[in-house]
């Protein structure tokens, strides 16, 4: 639980400073000797509260919010979705979400999901 709280506080700090991380995942969290979580890898981050992808690029599909997969838009809310996937990773002992499925299979599953569940 401490790891989840530490990551949540880090996400809150980023969002208060209008920074979208866009790649929140357990693989991008560092733990100090004092067990403090530090969010890292800001290669995909953007300043602002909304961003629409303009060119094709490799994305962490299994951690993306449904609206990002379907419309290529990012927001502070899509970071929160990715945070939720990261919580899953933590409680599943580091298991990858959608384990055993390809990115193409994940995209198809998300796109075929009924609208009320997105």
N, CA, C and O atoms as CSV, one atom per row, in Angstrom:
chain,resi,resn,atom,element,x,y,z
A,1,UNK,N,N,0.822,-1.196,0.000
A,1,UNK,CA,C,0.000,0.000,0.000
A,1,UNK,C,C,0.864,1.257,0.000
A,1,UNK,O,O,0.504,2.257,-0.621
A,2,UNK,N,N,2.008,1.212,0.696
A,2,UNK,CA,C,2.883,2.381,0.737
A,2,UNK,C,C,3.369,2.758,-0.656
A,2,UNK,O,O,3.497,3.938,-0.983
A,3,UNK,N,N,3.638,1.745,-1.471
A,3,UNK,CA,C,4.093,2.012,-2.830
A,3,UNK,C,C,2.994,2.701,-3.639
A,3,UNK,O,O,3.267,3.629,-4.401
A,4,UNK,N,N,1.762,2.250,-3.474
A,4,UNK,CA,C,0.628,2.862,-4.176
A,4,UNK,C,C,0.446,4.307,-3.738
A,4,UNK,O,O,0.247,5.194,-4.568
A,5,UNK,N,N,0.516,4.539,-2.436
A,5,UNK,CA,C,0.361,5.899,-1.921
A,5,UNK,C,C,1.491,6.792,-2.411
A,5,UNK,O,O,1.248,7.922,-2.836
A,6,UNK,N,N,2.713,6.301,-2.355
A,6,UNK,CA,C,3.852,7.093,-2.818
A,6,UNK,C,C,3.725,7.465,-4.281
A,6,UNK,O,O,3.998,8.604,-4.662
A,7,UNK,N,N,3.311,6.510,-5.103
A,7,UNK,CA,C,3.124,6.786,-6.526
A,7,UNK,C,C,1.983,7.778,-6.734
A,7,UNK,O,O,2.081,8.667,-7.580
A,8,UNK,N,N,0.903,7.630,-5.968
A,8,UNK,CA,C,-0.229,8.559,-6.079
A,8,UNK,C,C,0.198,9.980,-5.738
A,8,UNK,O,O,-0.204,10.930,-6.410
A,9,UNK,N,N,1.003,10.126,-4.704
A,9,UNK,CA,C,1.492,11.458,-4.337
A,9,UNK,C,C,2.379,12.034,-5.436
A,9,UNK,O,O,2.350,13.237,-5.697
A,10,UNK,N,N,3.162,11.181,-6.075
A,10,UNK,CA,C,3.987,11.636,-7.191
A,10,UNK,C,C,3.150,12.085,-8.372
A,10,UNK,O,O,3.443,13.106,-8.993
A,11,UNK,N,N,2.108,11.325,-8.684
A,11,UNK,CA,C,1.203,11.695,-9.778
A,11,UNK,C,C,0.494,13.002,-9.439
A,11,UNK,O,O,0.353,13.877,-10.293
A,12,UNK,N,N,0.049,13.129,-8.194
A,12,UNK,CA,C,-0.609,14.369,-7.775
A,12,UNK,C,C,0.327,15.561,-7.970
A,12,UNK,O,O,-0.094,16.606,-8.465
A,13,UNK,N,N,1.577,15.410,-7.588
A,13,UNK,CA,C,2.547,16.498,-7.742
A,13,UNK,C,C,2.707,16.875,-9.219
A,13,UNK,O,O,2.706,18.054,-9.572
A,14,UNK,N,N,2.844,15.866,-10.070
A,14,UNK,CA,C,2.973,16.146,-11.502
A,14,UNK,C,C,1.756,16.896,-12.027
A,14,UNK,O,O,1.891,17.873,-12.764
A,15,UNK,N,N,0.571,16.435,-11.646
A,15,UNK,CA,C,-0.655,17.041,-12.146
A,15,UNK,C,C,-0.870,18.449,-11.600
A,15,UNK,O,O,-1.388,19.313,-12.308
A,16,UNK,N,N,-0.481,18.688,-10.357
A,16,UNK,CA,C,-0.572,20.054,-9.819
A,16,UNK,C,C,0.314,21.011,-10.610
A,16,UNK,O,O,0.057,22.213,-10.662
A,17,UNK,N,N,1.355,20.464,-11.222
A,17,UNK,CA,C,2.255,21.260,-12.052
A,17,UNK,C,C,1.940,21.108,-13.543
A,17,UNK,O,O,2.772,21.400,-14.403
A,18,UNK,N,N,0.735,20.649,-13.823
A,18,UNK,CA,C,0.218,20.460,-15.178
A,18,UNK,C,C,1.180,19.676,-16.072
A,18,UNK,O,O,1.471,20.070,-17.201
A,19,UNK,N,N,1.654,18.577,-15.541
A,19,UNK,CA,C,2.538,17.681,-16.289
A,19,UNK,C,C,1.852,16.325,-16.433
A,19,UNK,O,O,1.509,15.682,-15.441
A,20,UNK,N,N,1.658,15.902,-17.680
A,20,UNK,CA,C,1.138,14.560,-17.955
A,20,UNK,C,C,2.337,13.640,-18.151
A,20,UNK,O,O,3.205,13.931,-18.974
A,21,UNK,N,N,2.399,12.558,-17.425
A,21,UNK,CA,C,3.524,11.631,-17.545
A,21,UNK,C,C,3.402,10.800,-18.818
A,21,UNK,O,O,4.379,10.660,-19.555
A,22,UNK,N,N,2.243,10.257,-19.086
A,22,UNK,CA,C,1.884,9.471,-20.265
A,22,UNK,C,C,2.538,8.098,-20.334
A,22,UNK,O,O,2.376,7.396,-21.332
A,23,UNK,N,N,3.275,7.697,-19.299
A,23,UNK,CA,C,3.873,6.356,-19.285
A,23,UNK,C,C,4.011,5.848,-17.851
A,23,UNK,O,O,5.039,5.284,-17.476
A,24,UNK,N,N,2.956,6.056,-17.052
A,24,UNK,CA,C,2.992,5.564,-15.673
A,24,UNK,C,C,2.902,4.046,-15.677
A,24,UNK,O,O,1.990,3.463,-16.263
A,25,UNK,N,N,3.852,3.424,-15.020
A,25,UNK,CA,C,3.904,1.966,-14.913
A,25,UNK,C,C,4.901,1.631,-13.820
A,25,UNK,O,O,5.770,2.439,-13.492
A,26,UNK,N,N,4.777,0.450,-13.263
A,26,UNK,CA,C,5.703,0.039,-12.203
A,26,UNK,C,C,7.148,0.083,-12.690
A,26,UNK,O,O,8.057,0.380,-11.914
A,27,UNK,N,N,7.362,-0.209,-13.964
A,27,UNK,CA,C,8.728,-0.199,-14.505
A,27,UNK,C,C,9.349,1.198,-14.466
A,27,UNK,O,O,10.568,1.338,-14.566
A,28,UNK,N,N,8.521,2.222,-14.321
A,28,UNK,CA,C,9.007,3.602,-14.288
A,28,UNK,C,C,8.984,4.204,-12.891
A,28,UNK,O,O,8.986,5.426,-12.737
A,29,UNK,N,N,8.961,3.359,-11.885
A,29,UNK,CA,C,9.028,3.821,-10.495
A,29,UNK,C,C,10.305,3.288,-9.853
A,29,UNK,O,O,10.646,2.113,-9.989
A,30,UNK,N,N,10.984,4.160,-9.166
A,30,UNK,CA,C,12.188,3.790,-8.429
A,30,UNK,C,C,11.859,3.832,-6.947
A,30,UNK,O,O,11.031,4.635,-6.517
A,31,UNK,N,N,12.493,2.987,-6.171
A,31,UNK,CA,C,12.279,2.943,-4.725
A,31,UNK,C,C,13.607,3.281,-4.047
A,31,UNK,O,O,14.623,2.634,-4.301
A,32,UNK,N,N,13.592,4.296,-3.185
A,32,UNK,CA,C,14.813,4.675,-2.473
A,32,UNK,C,C,15.089,3.688,-1.341
A,32,UNK,O,O,14.261,2.829,-1.036
A,33,UNK,N,N,16.250,3.820,-0.730
A,33,UNK,CA,C,16.589,2.979,0.430
A,33,UNK,C,C,15.600,3.174,1.571
A,33,UNK,O,O,15.393,2.275,2.385
A,34,UNK,N,N,14.987,4.364,1.624
A,34,UNK,CA,C,13.994,4.671,2.658
A,34,UNK,C,C,12.585,4.273,2.234
A,34,UNK,O,O,11.611,4.642,2.890
A,35,UNK,N,N,12.473,3.521,1.138
A,35,UNK,CA,C,11.182,3.029,0.618
A,35,UNK,C,C,10.284,4.150,0.085
A,35,UNK,O,O,9.059,4.032,0.123
A,36,UNK,N,N,10.883,5.227,-0.407
A,36,UNK,CA,C,10.132,6.326,-1.016
A,36,UNK,C,C,10.061,6.068,-2.519
A,36,UNK,O,O,11.073,5.777,-3.156
A,37,UNK,N,N,8.849,6.178,-3.084
A,37,UNK,CA,C,8.657,5.959,-4.517
A,37,UNK,C,C,8.990,7.237,-5.273
A,37,UNK,O,O,8.546,8.326,-4.908
A,38,UNK,N,N,9.771,7.089,-6.320
A,38,UNK,CA,C,10.120,8.198,-7.204
A,38,UNK,C,C,9.695,7.817,-8.614
A,38,UNK,O,O,10.126,6.792,-9.141
A,39,UNK,N,N,8.855,8.634,-9.221
A,39,UNK,CA,C,8.431,8.386,-10.596
A,39,UNK,C,C,9.569,8.814,-11.516
A,39,UNK,O,O,10.164,9.875,-11.334
A,40,UNK,N,N,9.862,7.975,-12.505
A,40,UNK,CA,C,10.969,8.265,-13.419
A,40,UNK,C,C,10.523,8.115,-14.868
A,40,UNK,O,O,9.344,7.892,-15.143
A,41,UNK,N,N,11.454,8.236,-15.774
A,41,UNK,CA,C,11.265,8.092,-17.217
A,41,UNK,C,C,10.215,9.065,-17.746
A,41,UNK,O,O,9.049,8.716,-17.934
A,42,UNK,N,N,10.657,10.272,-17.976
A,42,UNK,CA,C,9.766,11.328,-18.446
A,42,UNK,C,C,9.853,11.533,-19.958
A,42,UNK,O,O,9.532,12.609,-20.462
A,43,UNK,N,N,10.284,10.505,-20.673
A,43,UNK,CA,C,10.450,10.609,-22.119
A,43,UNK,C,C,9.172,10.907,-22.881
A,43,UNK,O,O,9.224,11.546,-23.932
A,44,UNK,N,N,8.029,10.465,-22.384
A,44,UNK,CA,C,6.747,10.721,-23.058
A,44,UNK,C,C,5.969,11.874,-22.425
A,44,UNK,O,O,4.895,12.227,-22.910
A,45,UNK,N,N,6.488,12.458,-21.364
A,45,UNK,CA,C,5.719,13.473,-20.623
A,45,UNK,C,C,5.518,14.742,-21.453
A,45,UNK,O,O,6.297,15.053,-22.354
A,46,UNK,N,N,4.453,15.456,-21.119
A,46,UNK,CA,C,4.112,16.722,-21.773
A,46,UNK,C,C,3.566,17.677,-20.726
A,46,UNK,O,O,2.877,17.266,-19.792
A,47,UNK,N,N,3.879,18.957,-20.890
A,47,UNK,CA,C,3.263,19.968,-20.043
A,47,UNK,C,C,1.885,20.271,-20.590
A,47,UNK,O,O,1.697,20.330,-21.805
A,48,UNK,N,N,0.922,20.464,-19.707
A,48,UNK,CA,C,-0.445,20.751,-20.103
A,48,UNK,C,C,-1.396,19.736,-19.508
A,48,UNK,O,O,-0.989,18.831,-18.780
A,49,UNK,N,N,-2.666,19.899,-19.824
A,49,UNK,CA,C,-3.684,18.997,-19.283
A,49,UNK,C,C,-4.342,18.157,-20.374
A,49,UNK,O,O,-5.174,17.299,-20.079
A,50,UNK,N,N,-3.972,18.398,-21.634
A,50,UNK,CA,C,-4.547,17.659,-22.751
A,50,UNK,C,C,-3.519,17.624,-23.874
A,50,UNK,O,O,-2.833,18.613,-24.135
A,51,UNK,N,N,-3.420,16.476,-24.532
A,51,UNK,CA,C,-2.473,16.355,-25.643
A,51,UNK,C,C,-3.010,15.344,-26.637
A,51,UNK,O,O,-3.432,14.252,-26.254
A,52,UNK,N,N,-2.997,15.704,-27.916
A,52,UNK,CA,C,-3.403,14.781,-28.979
A,52,UNK,C,C,-2.154,14.396,-29.756
A,52,UNK,O,O,-1.408,15.252,-30.231
A,53,UNK,N,N,-1.946,13.110,-29.874
A,53,UNK,CA,C,-0.786,12.597,-30.593
A,53,UNK,C,C,-0.887,13.003,-32.057
A,53,UNK,O,O,-1.911,12.771,-32.700
A,54,UNK,N,N,0.166,13.605,-32.581
A,54,UNK,CA,C,0.145,14.108,-33.952
A,54,UNK,C,C,0.800,13.151,-34.944
A,54,UNK,O,O,0.428,13.123,-36.117
A,55,UNK,N,N,1.759,12.378,-34.486
A,55,UNK,CA,C,2.435,11.422,-35.357
A,55,UNK,C,C,2.451,10.050,-34.686
A,55,UNK,O,O,2.410,9.939,-33.461
A,56,UNK,N,N,2.512,9.034,-35.500
A,56,UNK,CA,C,2.534,7.667,-34.967
A,56,UNK,C,C,3.812,7.436,-34.166
A,56,UNK,O,O,4.896,7.863,-34.564
A,57,UNK,N,N,3.669,6.764,-33.052
A,57,UNK,CA,C,4.825,6.414,-32.234
A,57,UNK,C,C,4.496,5.179,-31.418
A,57,UNK,O,O,3.329,4.832,-31.235
A,58,UNK,N,N,5.525,4.527,-30.937
A,58,UNK,CA,C,5.331,3.337,-30.115
A,58,UNK,C,C,4.830,3.774,-28.741
A,58,UNK,O,O,5.425,4.639,-28.099
A,59,UNK,N,N,3.729,3.166,-28.297
A,59,UNK,CA,C,3.119,3.520,-27.013
A,59,UNK,C,C,2.946,2.270,-26.146
A,59,UNK,O,O,2.854,1.159,-26.670
A,60,UNK,N,N,2.901,2.447,-24.831
A,60,UNK,CA,C,2.689,1.317,-23.913
A,60,UNK,C,C,1.210,0.922,-23.873
A,60,UNK,O,O,0.509,1.236,-22.911
A,61,UNK,N,N,0.742,0.241,-24.905
A,61,UNK,CA,C,-0.680,-0.050,-25.126
A,61,UNK,C,C,-1.367,-0.634,-23.894
A,61,UNK,O,O,-2.479,-0.221,-23.565
A,62,UNK,N,N,-0.744,-1.567,-23.219
A,62,UNK,CA,C,-1.395,-2.274,-22.107
A,62,UNK,C,C,-1.627,-1.385,-20.891
A,62,UNK,O,O,-2.322,-1.790,-19.959
A,63,UNK,N,N,-1.063,-0.189,-20.883
A,63,UNK,CA,C,-1.232,0.734,-19.763
A,63,UNK,C,C,-2.096,1.932,-20.151
A,63,UNK,O,O,-2.350,2.798,-19.313
A,64,UNK,N,N,-2.552,2.000,-21.396
A,64,UNK,CA,C,-3.277,3.178,-21.877
A,64,UNK,C,C,-4.768,3.118,-21.569
A,64,UNK,O,O,-5.377,2.048,-21.551
A,65,UNK,N,N,-5.334,4.285,-21.331
A,65,UNK,CA,C,-6.778,4.411,-21.142
A,65,UNK,C,C,-7.483,4.107,-22.467
A,65,UNK,O,O,-6.907,4.319,-23.534
A,66,UNK,N,N,-8.720,3.614,-22.406
A,66,UNK,CA,C,-9.450,3.309,-23.643
A,66,UNK,C,C,-9.514,4.491,-24.613
A,66,UNK,O,O,-9.361,4.304,-25.820
A,67,UNK,N,N,-9.739,5.709,-24.097
A,67,UNK,CA,C,-9.843,6.862,-24.990
A,67,UNK,C,C,-8.518,7.169,-25.678
A,67,UNK,O,O,-8.507,7.709,-26.784
A,68,UNK,N,N,-7.419,6.837,-25.046
A,68,UNK,CA,C,-6.121,7.046,-25.685
A,68,UNK,C,C,-5.921,6.035,-26.804
A,68,UNK,O,O,-5.397,6.373,-27.865
A,69,UNK,N,N,-6.334,4.807,-26.572
A,69,UNK,CA,C,-6.204,3.769,-27.600
A,69,UNK,C,C,-7.067,4.093,-28.810
A,69,UNK,O,O,-6.655,3.850,-29.944
A,70,UNK,N,N,-8.252,4.635,-28.588
A,70,UNK,CA,C,-9.176,4.877,-29.702
A,70,UNK,C,C,-9.015,6.244,-30.355
A,70,UNK,O,O,-9.263,6.379,-31.553
A,71,UNK,N,N,-8.602,7.269,-29.594
A,71,UNK,CA,C,-8.537,8.624,-30.165
A,71,UNK,C,C,-7.147,9.249,-30.111
A,71,UNK,O,O,-6.949,10.356,-30.612
A,72,UNK,N,N,-6.197,8.564,-29.520
A,72,UNK,CA,C,-4.817,9.060,-29.385
A,72,UNK,C,C,-4.734,10.371,-28.607
A,72,UNK,O,O,-3.857,11.198,-28.856
A,73,UNK,N,N,-5.661,10.551,-27.659
A,73,UNK,CA,C,-5.625,11.745,-26.813
A,73,UNK,C,C,-5.194,11.353,-25.404
A,73,UNK,O,O,-5.530,10.280,-24.903
A,74,UNK,N,N,-4.451,12.244,-24.792
A,74,UNK,CA,C,-3.976,12.063,-23.427
A,74,UNK,C,C,-4.482,13.217,-22.586
A,74,UNK,O,O,-4.672,14.326,-23.084
A,75,UNK,N,N,-4.699,12.951,-21.302
A,75,UNK,CA,C,-5.102,13.990,-20.357
A,75,UNK,C,C,-4.619,13.568,-18.975
A,75,UNK,O,O,-4.037,12.497,-18.804
A,76,UNK,N,N,-4.867,14.417,-18.010
A,76,UNK,CA,C,-4.533,14.043,-16.641
A,76,UNK,C,C,-5.325,12.799,-16.238
A,76,UNK,O,O,-4.837,11.967,-15.473
A,77,UNK,N,N,-6.546,12.678,-16.755
A,77,UNK,CA,C,-7.383,11.518,-16.429
A,77,UNK,C,C,-6.807,10.226,-17.010
A,77,UNK,O,O,-6.936,9.166,-16.398
A,78,UNK,N,N,-6.181,10.300,-18.172
A,78,UNK,CA,C,-5.601,9.080,-18.732
A,78,UNK,C,C,-4.379,8.649,-17.924
A,78,UNK,O,O,-4.078,7.458,-17.843
A,79,UNK,N,N,-3.675,9.611,-17.327
A,79,UNK,CA,C,-2.606,9.264,-16.382
A,79,UNK,C,C,-3.179,8.511,-15.183
A,79,UNK,O,O,-2.574,7.555,-14.699
A,80,UNK,N,N,-4.343,8.944,-14.708
A,80,UNK,CA,C,-4.971,8.284,-13.560
A,80,UNK,C,C,-5.346,6.848,-13.934
A,80,UNK,O,O,-5.194,5.939,-13.118
A,81,UNK,N,N,-5.828,6.640,-15.147
A,81,UNK,CA,C,-6.123,5.276,-15.601
A,81,UNK,C,C,-4.849,4.429,-15.556
A,81,UNK,O,O,-4.862,3.308,-15.048
A,82,UNK,N,N,-3.754,4.968,-16.087
A,82,UNK,CA,C,-2.479,4.239,-16.084
A,82,UNK,C,C,-2.005,3.964,-14.666
A,82,UNK,O,O,-1.416,2.918,-14.394
A,83,UNK,N,N,-2.264,4.901,-13.767
A,83,UNK,CA,C,-1.935,4.683,-12.356
A,83,UNK,C,C,-2.698,3.451,-11.839
A,83,UNK,O,O,-2.135,2.629,-11.116
A,84,UNK,N,N,-3.967,3.329,-12.209
A,84,UNK,CA,C,-4.761,2.169,-11.797
A,84,UNK,C,C,-4.175,0.864,-12.308
A,84,UNK,O,O,-4.172,-0.138,-11.594
A,85,UNK,N,N,-3.678,0.870,-13.540
A,85,UNK,CA,C,-3.023,-0.322,-14.086
A,85,UNK,C,C,-1.754,-0.616,-13.289
A,85,UNK,O,O,-1.430,-1.775,-13.028
A,86,UNK,N,N,-1.042,0.438,-12.906
A,86,UNK,CA,C,0.165,0.261,-12.103
A,86,UNK,C,C,-0.170,-0.345,-10.738
A,86,UNK,O,O,0.587,-1.172,-10.231
A,87,UNK,N,N,-1.279,0.051,-10.147
A,87,UNK,CA,C,-1.713,-0.548,-8.879
A,87,UNK,C,C,-1.958,-2.046,-9.081
A,87,UNK,O,O,-1.595,-2.858,-8.230
A,88,UNK,N,N,-2.570,-2.404,-10.204
A,88,UNK,CA,C,-2.749,-3.824,-10.527
A,88,UNK,C,C,-1.393,-4.530,-10.546
A,88,UNK,O,O,-1.235,-5.605,-9.967
A,89,UNK,N,N,-0.416,-3.915,-11.217
A,89,UNK,CA,C,0.921,-4.519,-11.284
A,89,UNK,C,C,1.486,-4.762,-9.887
A,89,UNK,O,O,2.059,-5.816,-9.611
A,90,UNK,N,N,1.319,-3.782,-9.018
A,90,UNK,CA,C,1.854,-3.886,-7.656
A,90,UNK,C,C,1.208,-5.052,-6.917
A,90,UNK,O,O,1.904,-5.867,-6.312
A,91,UNK,N,N,-0.123,-5.134,-6.963
A,91,UNK,CA,C,-0.824,-6.186,-6.228
A,91,UNK,C,C,-0.729,-7.553,-6.900
A,91,UNK,O,O,-1.003,-8.575,-6.272
A,92,UNK,N,N,-0.341,-7.573,-8.175
A,92,UNK,CA,C,-0.162,-8.847,-8.886
A,92,UNK,C,C,1.317,-9.244,-8.905
A,92,UNK,O,O,1.757,-10.003,-9.769
A,93,UNK,N,N,2.067,-8.724,-7.948
A,93,UNK,CA,C,3.497,-9.055,-7.823
A,93,UNK,C,C,4.283,-8.798,-9.108
A,93,UNK,O,O,5.140,-9.592,-9.495
A,94,UNK,N,N,3.979,-7.686,-9.756
A,94,UNK,CA,C,4.732,-7.287,-10.945
A,94,UNK,C,C,4.259,-7.898,-12.244
A,94,UNK,O,O,4.903,-7.721,-13.278
A,95,UNK,N,N,3.142,-8.617,-12.215
A,95,UNK,CA,C,2.626,-9.219,-13.451
A,95,UNK,C,C,2.228,-8.127,-14.437
A,95,UNK,O,O,1.682,-7.092,-14.055
A,96,UNK,N,N,2.510,-8.375,-15.696
A,96,UNK,CA,C,2.149,-7.416,-16.738
A,96,UNK,C,C,0.642,-7.479,-16.988
A,96,UNK,O,O,0.067,-8.567,-17.012
A,97,UNK,N,N,-0.004,-6.325,-17.173
A,97,UNK,CA,C,-1.440,-6.351,-17.500
A,97,UNK,C,C,-1.652,-7.020,-18.865
A,97,UNK,O,O,-0.779,-6.974,-19.731
A,98,UNK,N,N,-2.799,-7.627,-19.036
A,98,UNK,CA,C,-3.139,-8.308,-20.282
A,98,UNK,C,C,-2.084,-9.372,-20.607
A,98,UNK,O,O,-1.739,-9.572,-21.771
A,99,UNK,N,N,-1.585,-10.042,-19.592
A,99,UNK,CA,C,-0.505,-11.013,-19.761
A,99,UNK,C,C,-0.870,-12.064,-20.804
A,99,UNK,O,O,-1.962,-12.633,-20.775
A,100,UNK,N,N,0.044,-12.310,-21.709
A,100,UNK,CA,C,-0.168,-13.317,-22.744
A,100,UNK,C,C,-0.866,-12.796,-23.983
A,100,UNK,O,O,-1.002,-13.529,-24.963
A,101,UNK,N,N,-1.312,-11.544,-23.965
A,101,UNK,CA,C,-1.995,-10.982,-25.129
A,101,UNK,C,C,-1.087,-9.962,-25.814
A,101,UNK,O,O,-0.335,-9.238,-25.160
A,102,UNK,N,N,-1.171,-9.921,-27.117
A,102,UNK,CA,C,-0.376,-8.965,-27.885
A,102,UNK,C,C,-1.022,-7.586,-27.816
A,102,UNK,O,O,-2.175,-7.447,-27.408
A,103,UNK,N,N,-0.269,-6.575,-28.219
A,103,UNK,CA,C,-0.833,-5.226,-28.263
A,103,UNK,C,C,-2.028,-5.168,-29.208
A,103,UNK,O,O,-3.013,-4.488,-28.921
A,104,UNK,N,N,-1.949,-5.876,-30.330
A,104,UNK,CA,C,-3.067,-5.905,-31.281
A,104,UNK,C,C,-4.311,-6.510,-30.637
A,104,UNK,O,O,-5.416,-6.012,-30.850
A,105,UNK,N,N,-4.151,-7.571,-29.858
A,105,UNK,CA,C,-5.289,-8.194,-29.174
A,105,UNK,C,C,-5.878,-7.255,-28.127
A,105,UNK,O,O,-7.096,-7.207,-27.954
A,106,UNK,N,N,-5.035,-6.519,-27.436
A,106,UNK,CA,C,-5.514,-5.559,-26.431
A,106,UNK,C,C,-6.304,-4.451,-27.113
A,106,UNK,O,O,-7.385,-4.086,-26.651
A,107,UNK,N,N,-5.775,-3.915,-28.205
A,107,UNK,CA,C,-6.491,-2.856,-28.938
A,107,UNK,C,C,-7.862,-3.345,-29.386
A,107,UNK,O,O,-8.857,-2.637,-29.228
A,108,UNK,N,N,-7.919,-4.549,-29.941
A,108,UNK,CA,C,-9.188,-5.116,-30.407
A,108,UNK,C,C,-10.163,-5.278,-29.249
A,108,UNK,O,O,-11.343,-4.955,-29.387
A,109,UNK,N,N,-9.691,-5.771,-28.117
A,109,UNK,CA,C,-10.560,-5.960,-26.948
A,109,UNK,C,C,-11.110,-4.627,-26.456
A,109,UNK,O,O,-12.291,-4.530,-26.122
A,110,UNK,N,N,-10.273,-3.611,-26.409
A,110,UNK,CA,C,-10.714,-2.294,-25.929
A,110,UNK,C,C,-11.694,-1.672,-26.912
A,110,UNK,O,O,-12.713,-1.115,-26.505
A,111,UNK,N,N,-11.395,-1.762,-28.197
A,111,UNK,CA,C,-12.275,-1.159,-29.210
A,111,UNK,C,C,-13.617,-1.869,-29.303
A,111,UNK,O,O,-14.608,-1.244,-29.681
A,112,UNK,N,N,-13.683,-3.152,-28.973
A,112,UNK,CA,C,-14.945,-3.894,-29.052
A,112,UNK,C,C,-15.732,-3.840,-27.747
A,112,UNK,O,O,-16.828,-4.394,-27.659
A,113,UNK,N,N,-15.186,-3.184,-26.749
A,113,UNK,CA,C,-15.865,-3.037,-25.459
A,113,UNK,C,C,-17.077,-2.114,-25.624
A,113,UNK,O,O,-16.968,-1.098,-26.309
A,114,UNK,N,N,-18.221,-2.432,-25.022
A,114,UNK,CA,C,-19.388,-1.545,-25.119
A,114,UNK,C,C,-19.069,-0.148,-24.582
A,114,UNK,O,O,-18.298,-0.001,-23.633
A,115,UNK,N,N,-19.665,0.869,-25.193
A,115,UNK,CA,C,-19.389,2.260,-24.815
A,115,UNK,C,C,-19.604,2.532,-23.335
A,115,UNK,O,O,-18.848,3.299,-22.739
A,116,UNK,N,N,-20.622,1.918,-22.724
A,116,UNK,CA,C,-20.905,2.208,-21.320
A,116,UNK,C,C,-19.804,1.704,-20.393
A,116,UNK,O,O,-19.761,2.084,-19.223
A,117,UNK,N,N,-18.916,0.857,-20.900
A,117,UNK,CA,C,-17.827,0.340,-20.072
A,117,UNK,C,C,-16.518,1.080,-20.308
A,117,UNK,O,O,-15.521,0.793,-19.646
A,118,UNK,N,N,-16.505,2.015,-21.230
A,118,UNK,CA,C,-15.267,2.741,-21.543
A,118,UNK,C,C,-15.131,3.960,-20.683
A,118,UNK,O,O,-14.152,4.695,-20.804
